Amino acid sequence: MMAPTPPVTSGSAGSPEQNLDKMIKHQERMFSLEITKEIAKSQHDMLMSTARTLGQSAEKA
């Protein structure tokens, strides 16, 4: 005899569909954060490059 398991069709907060929805929402949030981080990094790199170029121009002047 197998150990009793909760029914899959239960309406509780632990249903597989709701867990899947939570996981998907979490993944979307993490993906969004990752994209935001990449955009911020590329903007930062661009600004640093501009600052470096301005600094070099100022040294030559």
C-alpha positions as CSV (number, residue, x, y, z in Angstrom):
1,M,0.0,0.0,0.0
2,M,1.3,3.5,-1.0
3,A,1.6,6.4,1.4
4,P,-1.5,8.7,1.2
5,T,-0.9,11.7,-1.0
6,P,-3.1,14.8,-1.3
7,P,-5.5,14.8,-4.2
8,V,-4.2,16.6,-7.3
9,T,-7.6,18.2,-7.9
10,S,-7.7,19.9,-4.5
11,G,-8.7,23.6,-4.4
12,S,-6.1,24.4,-1.9
13,A,-3.3,27.1,-2.4
14,G,-0.9,24.2,-3.0
15,S,-2.5,23.0,-6.3
16,P,0.0,22.3,-9.1
17,E,-1.6,24.9,-11.4
18,Q,-1.2,27.6,-8.8
19,N,2.3,26.5,-8.1
20,L,3.1,26.6,-11.8
21,D,1.6,30.1,-12.1
22,K,3.7,31.2,-9.1
23,M,6.8,29.7,-10.7
24,I,6.1,31.3,-14.1
25,K,5.5,34.7,-12.5
26,H,8.8,34.3,-10.5
27,Q,10.7,33.4,-13.7
28,E,9.2,36.4,-15.5
29,R,10.2,38.7,-12.6
30,M,13.7,37.3,-12.6
31,F,14.0,37.6,-16.4
32,S,12.8,41.2,-16.2
33,L,15.3,42.0,-13.5
34,E,18.1,40.4,-15.6
35,I,17.1,42.6,-18.6
36,T,17.0,45.7,-16.4
37,K,20.4,44.8,-15.0
38,E,21.9,44.3,-18.5
39,I,20.4,47.7,-19.7
40,A,21.9,49.5,-16.7
41,K,25.3,47.8,-17.2
42,S,25.4,48.8,-20.9
43,Q,24.3,52.4,-20.1
44,H,27.0,52.5,-17.4
45,D,29.6,51.2,-19.8
46,M,28.6,53.8,-22.4
47,L,28.8,56.6,-19.9
48,M,32.2,55.5,-18.6
49,S,33.4,55.3,-22.2
50,T,32.2,58.8,-22.9
51,A,33.7,60.1,-19.6
52,R,37.0,58.4,-20.6
53,T,37.0,60.0,-24.0
54,L,36.2,63.4,-22.6
55,G,39.0,63.0,-20.1
56,Q,41.5,62.1,-22.8
57,S,40.3,65.1,-24.9
58,A,40.8,67.4,-21.8
59,E,44.3,66.1,-21.3
60,K,45.3,66.8,-24.9
61,A,43.8,70.4,-24.8
